[in-house]
Amino acid sequence: MAQLPTVAEITALHQAYAPTRAVFEKVHTHCGIVWRIAEQLLAGPAGAGVDHDLVRAGCLLHDIGVYRLYDGTGRLDGANYVRHGLLGAEILRKEGLPEVLHRFCSCHTGVGVTRADVVNQQLPIPVDDYVAESVEERLVMYADKFHSKSNPPRFLRPDTFAARIRRFGDDKVVTFEALTAEFGNPELDTLAAEFGHRVN
């Protein structure tokens, strides 16, 4: 596998693409929190045989495409938010980063976006499957579900996220429950206290 970028190089990429300091703080902090959640999960039985360095890079880069949806005043184009994964993959491709990292961007939304989802929900992305496949991709996608970049940012308990995703179909809840069985539940209260975010 091609060499992964360092944490410092990833931070520099965030700084280069963030349109404002406030947006950088929001997105970069979220990515760091997702890594902290993934670290917890990696410390359990599910972490055996998983490439920790790849998971760290995936966590820290998965949302870099969000920057492309903010204008210069820090206003988010929420209607096109589902595009942020593909936009992130484009950024990493442009930066010459390894292909294995691109998928952390394009395949982490929800618990996976299928061709049927794209068609049925009329999503503004090419018709394709955007589904985490490797254990590292699944872990990054799963860890991401426990923290929201909402205003204010907050941590989400498993039942809260399951209730949110149910509107997209019971099959999405089943997928989330399978991820929970695979990786376990993170401990969120300590992280919430550290970052000053609520837990819902």
N, C-alpha and C positions, 0 to 999 in steps of 0.2 A: 504494500500500500504506500502511496505517496506520503511524504512527510506532512504531519498535521501542523497547523499554525500554533504558535505559543499563545498563552493567555494575553500577554502584552500585545501581540500582533492582532488578536481578535478585538481587544479593546480599541486599538488604533483604527480598525475597520469601522467599528461602531461610531467612533468620533468623526470619521471621514464622511459617513453617510447620514448622520443625524442632522436634521435641518435646524434644530435649536438645542441649547443646553438642556432645557427642561425635557424635551423628547428623548434626548440621549439618556438622561437620568432614569426616566420611566422604563424605556425598553431595555437598556443595559442592566439595570437593577433586576428587572423581571428575569432576564436570561440567567443572571447570577443566582437568583433564588431557585430557578428550575434546576440548576446544577446542584445546589445544596440539597434539594429534595431528592434528586437522583442519587446523590452520594449516600444518603440514608438508605435508600432502597438497595444500592449496590453492596452495602455492608451486611445485608441479610443473605439468606440462602440463594436468592435469585441472582446475586452478583457473581456467582462462580462461573468462570469461563467467559465473562463479559469483558470487552475491551474498555476499560475505564477511561483511558485517554480519549478514545473516540466518542464516548458518551459525553465527556466534559466538553469537547469541541462542538458536538452536536447541540448540547444545551445552550452553550454560549453564543451559537450562531443561528439557532432555529428561527428567530424572529427578526433577523436583520432586514428582511424585506419590508417590514412595517414602516421603516423610514421613508420609503418611496410613496407612502400613502398620506404623508403629512405635507402641508404646504409650508411656506417660509414663516408663517405666523404661528405654526404649531397646531393648525386645525386638521383633524383626521378625516379622510374620505371613508367613512364607515360603510357606505354602500358597496364599496369594492374591497372590503377587508378580506374576503375569502381569497383574494388574489395575492395576499402578502407572502404566501409560501412560494409561489412561482416567481415572484419578484425577488425574493431572497435567493433562490436558486440561480437566477440570472446574475445577481451581484457576485455570488461566489464563482460562477463560471467566468465572468469578466475578470475577476481578480486572480484567476488561474489556480483556484483551490481544488483539491481532489474531488472527483465525481462522487465519492462516497459521502461527502459532506453535503452535497446539493440536496440529497433526499431528505435530510433532516429538516430542511426548509419546506420542501414541496409536499411532504407526507406526514406532517404532524397536526394538521387541522382537525379539530374534533377528535373522533377515534378512527379517522380515515374517511376520505371522501371517495365514493365510487362513481363509476360512469353513470349509474342509475341516479345517484344523488345529483350529479351535474345536470342531467337532463330533466329530472322531475322537479328540481328546485330552480331550474333555469339560472344556474350559477354563471357568472361572467368569466369563466375559465374554459380552456379547451376540454372537450369530452375525453376523459381518460380516468384511470384509477390512480388515486393519490393515497396509497395505503402503506403504512409502515410494515416492513417485511422482516428485517433482521431484528435480533433481540435488542441491539443497541437502538435501532429506530423506534421500536415499540416502547422501550424504557423512556426515551426522551419525550415521545408523544404523551405517555402516561404521566410523567412527572409534571409536564406542562399543565395538566388539567387541574392542579391543586393551587394555582396562583393566577389571578386575573389582573390585567393592566387597567382595570376599571378606574374611575375617578371617584373616591380614592381607591388605590390598589387594595386587594384583599386576598386572603387565602380561602380556598373552598374545601369543605369537607366532602368526602366521597358521596354522601347522600345528596348533598347540594348539587354537585356536578351531575349526578345521575338524573336528578329532577330536571335540570336544565336541558340535558341532551335528549330526554324522552320525547320532546316535541318533534324530533327528527326521526322517530320510530323506535319501537321497542327493541329492534335488532341492535341499535346503537347502545342501549343499556346493557344488553347481553354481551356485546363486545367489551364494554367498560368493565363489567363484572369479571370477564375472563382475564383482563389485564390485572385486575385486583388480585385474582387468584394466583396469577403468575408472579407478581412483584410485591404484593402486600400493601399495607397502608402506611403512609409516612406519618411521622409525629409533627404536627403543624404548630402547636401552641408555642413551643420554644422559639421557632423561627418567627412567628407572628410578633412575639414580644420583642425580639431582637430588631425587627424592621419597623415596628410600630404600626403594623397592619392588622385589621380585624380578621377574625375567622368566621366565616358564614357556613 
